Amino acid sequence: MSRCVIGVPKEVKPQEGRVGITPDGVHELCALGVEVIVETDAGKLSGFSDGDYLASGATVASRVESIYREATAIVKVKELIPEEYRLIPFLRHKVLFTYLHLAGVDPRLTVLLLEHEVTAITYENVTRMVDGRTTFPLLVPMSKIAGTQAMRGALARYPKERRRELEVIILGGGNVGEAALVEALLSDVSSVAVFETAEERRAQLEDLYRTKLSASFLPFSALNTWGRTKLTNADVVISGVMLPGGAAAPKVLTQKHFRCMRQGAYIADVSIDQGGSTAWSKVTKPGETYTRGKRGLVFSCVPNIPGSTVPREATLALTKETFPFVALLGTSVLEYGSGGVWCALKANKDLRAGLQTYGGHVTNAFVAEKHGLQSKYQELDRTF
């Protein structure tokens, strides 16, 4: 039987408190015969000590270089940031499993992953079929947390007695939008309008929340026509729009929308992880806002809301979904050695859907187009 080592480095991206694997996950991997190396203090901000990892069977290492050098696969939470690029050569012909959002981050990261032929699998594109629909199980729990926290942050700006008067708009009726909707309804705001493109999804939301008279569900196209009055009267706007497949978020609010909005309206752009969904979006820290335009619109564009606000809750929710895929990679390498990763990707189309780079090729068309790497693009079907 071959050897497989899973490396779990400490996240160094600012405001990131999650960790790639919990001590319970380590225990299960070790029971399968997979070795795990965890960086010192990797789980600290999520409430897991080095002792917890040691007791679960992991090795704890103080030098991140040794982890990247030794590991068969690196399991993280966020994409590598520039100060970590020096570690990418250690990943040559190895696996990187994490959130990547390659279409919305520094293009150098994609280039380096290609140069060193890293098998990069991104959490946000891993799929699962549910009732005939394609879902994104590694994105869902974080999206729900992000939507809830974004709405809580928005409502916290107003005294409780004022919240009953608030008019709220939610752009996108996916997991972010639905979680934000639930939080708004729990706070008994005056009205909530959800703009969603998919008719089937609007019908589903209407069915779920039909007893909530304060909630309405509109087609996205109405934002520019008869539904414009909703935007004009909005005190709070939460935008959680996204496009599947790793594409950059569409710009759904532009200056023409801003010109008709209420003075001092608050806009939270949860889509900032994918480049932002408004014309004026720029990254902010948790609790930080900026004001722009003649109407004094207030913006909050916090990337990685789950990891920066509720890291332990987010880690537990995320790793519950990622663990089966980590275990699949580990056991496949144990059984098939150097060909184990290919076998795992071949056998599991859900995991394969998350593949971004493989063998020096970009396997995501959106990423290739965004970074001008069409010559490096190769369809998944040609590889598997």
N, C-alpha and C positions, 0 to 999 in steps of 0.2 A: 504493500500500500504506500502511496506517495504521501508527502508531507504537505500540509496547508497551514499557513499562518495568516491570521487576520490582524491587521494593525489598526489601532484606534488612537489617532493623535488628538491632542487638545485643540479645540477650535481657537483660532487667533483673530478671526474677524471681529471687529468691534461690536459690542452689544450682542454677542452670541454666547448663550449659556448652556446650550444643549450638548449632548455627547452621542456618538454614533452607536454605541452598544451599552446596555445596562449590565450590572453584575449578574442579574438573572440570565440575560442573554449569553454572557460569557460561560456561565455554568452549563447551559444547554449545549453550546458549541463544543466545550471541552468533553462533554459526555459523548459527543459524536466522533471525537478524535481530532478535532480542529484545535490548533494552538492559537492563543490570543495574546497580543502584546498591547498594553495600554500605556499611554504617556502619563507621566506624573501629573496629578491634579486634573486629568481630563474630565472627570465627572464632578468636580468640586461644585460648580455653579448649579448643577442639577441635583445636588445633595448626595452624591456618591463619593465615598472616600477611596483612597488607594487601598486601604485595608479591605474594603468591600470587594474590590476587584481581585485582590490576592486570595481572599477567602473563597472566591468563586472559581479559582484555578488559573487566573491570568498571570502573566509576567508584567511587572510595572517597570518601565524604562524612563530614564530622565532625559535622554537625548533623542529628539524626534528623528534625527538622521538614521539612527540605528533601527528605528521602527520601519521607516520607508525602505531601508536596505533589506531588512529581514523578511518583510511581509510579502505574501502572495497577492493579497488584496488589501487596499486601504478603505476602511469604512468611516466616512465622515458625516457631517451634517451640511456644511456650506462649501461652496466652491473655493478653490485655492485663491488666495489674494497675492499680490505681487511679492510680498516678503516670503511667501512659500514657494515661489516659482523655482527657486534653487533646488527644491526637493524633487521636481518632476523627472530629472534624469534617473533617479532611483526607481521610478515607476515604469521604466521601459519594459514592454511586453507584460505588464502587470495590470491589475484591475483597480480602478478608482470608482467607488460607489458612493454617491452623495447627491445633494441638490447642486445643479450646475448652472442652469439658466444661461447657457452659453450665448444665446442671441442677445442678451442684455448686459453682458459684462465685457471686460477688457478683451479684445480680440486676440491679444498675445497668448492668453490662456489656451484658446483653441489651437493656435499655431504650435505651441509647445507640446500639447497633447498629441498632435499629429506627428511632430518631429520625433518624438520618443515612442511612437506607436503604442500609446496607452489605450487600454480598453476602458473607455469612460462611459459609465452607465449613470444616467441622471434620474433621481427619484421622481421628479415631476412628470416624466413621460412614461413611467411604468404603468401598465394598464391592467384592467380586469373587466370581463364582461359580466354585467348584472342585468337580468331581464332583457337581454338583447341590446343593451346600451353599453358603450365603452365608458368605463369610469377610470379614475386615476387614484388608486387606493393610498398611495404614499403622499398625495397632495391633499386629499380630503380632510384628514384630521387637523392638519396645519391651517388649511383654509377656514375651517370652522372656528378654530381658535382666533385666527386673524380677524375674521368678521366680527366675532363677539368683542374682542378687545378694541377694535377700531370704533365700534359703536359706543362702547363704554367710555372710551376716551373722549368722544364727541359730546356725549351727554353730560359728562363730568364737568364740562365748561359752564353748565347752566345750573342754577339752584333748583332743587327738586320741585318747588312750586311752579317754576317756569317751564319745566319739561312737558307738562300737559298741554302747553300751547305750541310746542314745536312741530314744524312741518318738515318731514324727512324724505329724502330721495335716496334710493339705492340703485346703482347702475350695475346690472348684471345679477341674474337670479340663480347663480350657481351656489356652491357651498359657502363662499364668503358672503354672498348676498343674503342667503337664507339665514345664516347665523346672525348677521346684523339685523335682519328683520325680526327674528325672535327676541333679540335683546331690546329692540325699540318697542315692540309690543309689550314686553314685560315692564317697560318703563312708562307705559300708558301715554305715549306721545299723541298729539292731536291727529296726525295722519302720516302714513307711510306709503309712498308710491315706488313700486319696484319696476324698473324698465328691463325687459328681457327679450332677446331676439327670438328664441325658440318658442313657437306656439305651444308645443307639447309641454315644455317646462312651465310656461305661464299657467296652463290648465292644471298642472300638478300642484303648483303653489296655491292657486285659487281653491282647489279642492282641500288642501291641507289647512288653509287659514280662512276658509269661507265665513266662519263665525266672527272674524275680526273685522268689524265694520270700518275701522280706521285704515285698513289696508286695501290697496288697489294694485293691479298688475297690468302693465301697459306694454305694447310692442316698442322696441327701441326706436323705431322710425318716428314714433310720436314725439320723441324728444325735440325734434326739429319742426313739428307742426302743432297739432291740437294739444299735445301734452306739454307744450312749452310753459304754460301757466304754472304747472307743478314746479318747474325749475325756478321760475320767477319768484315764487313764494317760499322756496325752500330755505330753512335755517341751517340744515345739515345735509351734506351730500357724502355718501360713502360709495366709492367706486371700486368694484372688485371684478372688473371685466378681464377676461383672458382669452387667448386663442389656443387651441390644442396644438400639440406637436412641437412646443418650444418656441413658437413665434413670438415676436415682440408684441406687447399690448397695443391695441389700437388707441388712437387719440380720440376719445369720445366727447371730451369737453374742450372747446376751442375759444378763442377770444370772442366770437359772436355769441357764445353762450354766456361767457363771463359778463358781457355788457348788459345783459338783461337780469342778472341775479341780484338778490337782495343785498343791501349794504351789510358788510361784515359776515356774510355767510361762511360757514365752515366746511371745508372740503378735505376729506381723508382719502388719499389715493393708495389703496392696498395693493394695486397693480404695479407699484414702483419696483418690485423685484424683477419685473419683466419690462422695465424701461419707462413705466409710467403711462397713465391713460388720459392725462390732461396736458394741454399745451404748456402749462406753467409748472408742471411737477418737477421737483428736485428733491434729492434725498435729505431727510431730516432725522434727527436722533429722537428716541422716545421722549415724549413730553415737550419737544421743541416744535415751534410753528414759525411760519413767516407770512407776512402780509403783502399782497400785491394788487395793483390795479386801482383805478379811481374809486371802485366800490369797496376797497379794503377787504378783499376776500382773504380768508385765513386758511392756509394750507398746512396739512400734516401728511408727510410722505415717508413713513417709517418702513424701511425694508425689514424683512425678517421679524415681524411682530411677535410670533410665538417664542422665538429664541431669546428675544430681548426683554420680554415682559413676564412670561410664565415658563421659564426653562424646564423645570422639573415636570410639570404637567405635559409640556410639549414633548419632552424626551420620551416619557412613558407612552404617549399616544403614537408618536412616530415609530419608535422601535418595535412596537407591537405589530406594525405593518411591514417594516423592513426586514424583520428577523427571518421570516420564511425564505426570503430571497438570499440572504446572507448564508443561511444554512444550506440552501441548494448549491450555491457556489462552492462552499466549503466541502461538502460531501462529494460533489462532482470532481473536484480537484483531487481529493483523497483517492477516489476510485480510478480516475483516468489520467492523473498526472498533468503534464503540460497541456494536454488536450481537453482538460476538464472544463475550462471556462467556455470553450467553443461548444462542448457538449451541452452544458447548462443553457446557453443561449439558444442553441438549436432546438432543445427540448421544450423550452418555456417561452412561448411567444409574448407573454406578458412582460417578462424581464427583458426580452429582446427589444420590445418597443421603446425601452429607455436608453438603448445604445446610441451614443453620440459620436464617438470615434472608435475605430477598430483597424488595426493593421496599417496605420498611416492614412486612413481615409475618413472623411466626414460621412456619417451615415444619417444625418438629419438635414433634410433639404433646406429648412428654414435657416439653420445655422450657417450652412454653406453659402446661401444667398446673402445673408446679412453681412458676412465678413469677406465676401468676394472670393470664396474658396470653391467655386463651382468645379474647378479642375480637379479638386481633391474629393469630390462627392462620389459616393458609391451607394447604390440602393441596397437595402438590407437583403432583399431576395437574391442578389448576386453573391452574397457572402454566406448566406445560410439556406 
